[in-house]
Amino acid sequence: MKEFYKHMRICSIIVSLCTLILGIIMIIKPDVSALLICYVLAFLMLVSGIYEIIRYFKLGVMGLFFRFDLGLGLCNLLIGLLLLIHPHGVLIFLPIAIALSMLIESVFDIQLAVEMKDYQMRDWWLSLILGLIGIIVAILLLMNPMEGTIALIILLGISLMIYSIQSLYFIFCISRFVKDYDEDHIIEAKWKTIDK
């Protein structure tokens, strides 16, 4: 189980870092082709969806933190497939897809923060703040207050960066929980020979 968890952690970090890099590129170079962004994002959403579905069915004790993965994984798979099927409608659909995915993830981050606080885990407030920021940015993205393709791509880049930072922080929290759990359950024993 530890080997599987380690493998899943590495996959999560890779997907999150790729999403973060894509967000940074969209902010620095907003004139990048929207079609290219659509394909890259579709790939990331598909990988993320498959990973979350597999993680949902494979993890046992850690299920507390991943109980929403089946729903999130299916949503990410659907968004990824829609981005692949309709890449030319990217500027209409992409902001909505990212906003909805981010909104769902942010709501779960807020719920996770409440559960972390109940279990007296450290830094629960950071998950709460990231969730609230994610909700605000997702709502702004849904309202689309900015006009122009460049401004929209920059806002999408910011959204992806926040989304990936939330994911990396979540990975960090889970890793720390696993480490603390292992340390708390170590039993020291002394062997003593009994003479008959």
C-alpha positions in Angstrom: 0.0 0.0 0.0 2.9 2.4 0.8 4.3 1.8 -2.7 1.0 2.6 -4.3 0.6 5.7 -2.2 4.1 6.9 -3.1 3.3 6.3 -6.8 0.0 8.2 -6.6 1.7 11.1 -4.8 4.3 11.4 -7.5 1.6 11.4 -10.2 -0.3 14.1 -8.3 2.7 16.3 -8.0 3.6 15.9 -11.7 0.0 16.8 -12.9 -0.1 19.7 -10.5 3.2 21.1 -11.6 2.3 20.8 -15.3 -0.9 22.7 -14.5 1.0 25.3 -12.6 3.5 25.7 -15.6 0.6 26.0 -18.0 -1.0 28.7 -15.8 2.3 30.6 -15.7 2.7 30.4 -19.5 -0.8 31.7 -20.0 0.0 34.7 -17.8 3.4 35.4 -19.3 2.5 34.6 -22.9 -1.3 35.2 -23.2 -1.1 35.3 -27.0 -0.3 31.6 -27.1 -2.8 29.7 -29.3 -6.1 29.0 -27.5 -6.3 25.7 -29.4 -2.9 24.6 -28.0 -4.0 25.5 -24.5 -7.2 23.6 -25.0 -5.4 20.4 -26.0 -2.9 20.6 -23.2 -5.6 21.3 -20.6 -7.7 18.5 -22.0 -4.8 16.1 -21.6 -4.2 17.3 -18.0 -7.9 16.9 -17.1 -8.0 13.4 -18.6 -4.9 12.3 -16.7 -6.2 14.0 -13.5 -9.6 12.3 -13.9 -8.2 8.8 -14.5 -5.8 9.3 -11.5 -8.6 10.4 -9.2 -10.9 7.5 -10.1 -8.0 4.9 -9.6 -7.1 6.5 -6.3 -10.7 6.4 -5.1 -10.9 2.6 -5.6 -7.3 1.8 -4.4 -6.9 3.6 -1.2 -8.2 2.2 2.1 -7.4 4.1 5.3 -6.7 7.3 3.5 -10.2 7.2 2.0 -11.2 10.0 4.4 -9.3 12.5 2.3 -10.3 11.0 -1.1 -14.0 10.2 -0.7 -15.0 12.8 -3.4 -12.4 11.5 -5.9 -14.9 9.4 -7.9 -17.1 12.5 -8.6 -14.2 14.8 -9.2 -12.5 12.3 -11.4 -15.6 11.8 -13.5 -16.1 15.6 -13.8 -12.5 16.0 -14.9 -12.8 13.2 -17.5 -16.0 14.8 -18.9 -14.3 18.2 -19.1 -11.2 16.7 -20.7 -13.3 14.8 -23.3 -15.4 17.9 -24.1 -12.3 20.0 -24.6 -11.0 17.3 -27.0 -14.3 17.0 -28.9 -14.9 20.7 -29.3 -11.5 22.4 -29.3 -12.6 25.2 -31.6 -15.2 26.4 -29.1 -12.3 26.8 -26.6 -12.8 30.5 -25.8 -16.5 29.9 -25.0 -16.2 26.6 -23.2 -12.7 26.7 -21.6 -13.4 29.4 -19.0 -16.7 27.7 -17.9 -14.9 24.3 -17.7 -12.1 25.6 -15.6 -14.4 27.7 -13.4 -16.7 24.8 -12.7 -13.8 22.4 -12.0 -12.2 25.0 -9.8 -15.5 25.8 -8.0 -16.1 22.1 -7.1 -12.5 21.6 -6.0 -12.6 24.8 -3.9 -15.8 23.7 -2.1 -14.1 20.4 -1.3 -11.0 22.2 0.0 -13.2 24.2 2.4 -14.8 21.0 3.6 -11.4 19.4 4.0 -10.3 22.5 6.1 -13.3 21.9 8.4 -12.4 18.2 8.7 -8.7 19.0 9.3 -9.7 21.4 12.1 -12.0 18.7 13.7 -9.0 16.3 13.6 -6.8 19.0 15.1 -4.4 18.9 12.1 -2.1 21.8 11.6 -2.5 24.5 8.9 -6.2 23.8 8.3 -6.8 27.5 7.9 -4.5 27.6 4.8 -6.8 25.1 3.0 -9.7 27.3 4.0 -8.1 30.4 2.5 -7.1 28.6 -0.7 -10.7 27.3 -1.0 -12.2 30.8 -0.6 -9.7 32.3 -3.1 -10.6 29.5 -5.5 -14.3 30.2 -5.2 -13.8 33.9 -5.8 -11.7 33.4 -8.9 -14.1 30.8 -10.2 -17.0 33.1 -9.8 -15.1 35.9 -11.6 -14.3 33.5 -14.4 -18.0 32.5 -14.7 -19.1 36.1 -14.8 -16.4 36.9 -17.3 -16.1 40.6 -16.4 -13.1 41.1 -18.6 -13.4 41.6 -22.3 -10.8 40.5 -24.8 -9.1 37.2 -25.5 -5.8 38.2 -23.9 -7.4 39.3 -20.6 -9.5 36.1 -20.5 -6.4 33.9 -21.1 -4.5 35.7 -18.2 -7.5 35.1 -15.9 -7.5 31.4 -17.0 -3.8 31.3 -16.2 -4.4 32.7 -12.7 -7.2 30.2 -12.2 -4.9 27.3 -13.2 -2.2 28.5 -10.9 -4.6 28.7 -7.9 -6.0 25.3 -8.8 -2.5 23.7 -8.9 -1.4 25.4 -5.7 -4.5 24.0 -4.0 -3.6 20.5 -5.3 0.0 20.8 -4.2 -1.0 21.9 -0.7 -3.5 19.0 -0.5 -0.7 16.6 -1.4 1.5 18.2 1.3 -1.2 17.8 3.9 -1.9 14.2 3.1 1.9 13.3 3.1 2.3 15.0 6.5 -0.7 13.1 7.8 0.6 9.8 6.6 4.0 10.5 8.2 2.5 11.6 11.5 0.2 8.6 11.5 3.1 6.2 10.9 5.1 7.8 13.7 2.1 7.7 16.1 1.6 4.0 15.6 5.1 2.8 16.2 5.1 0.4 19.1 8.4 0.0 21.0 8.8 -3.4 22.6 11.5 -5.1 24.6 12.1 -8.8 24.2 12.7 -10.6 27.4 13.7 -14.3 27.7 11.6 -16.2 30.3 13.5 -18.9 32.1 11.5 -22.0 32.8 
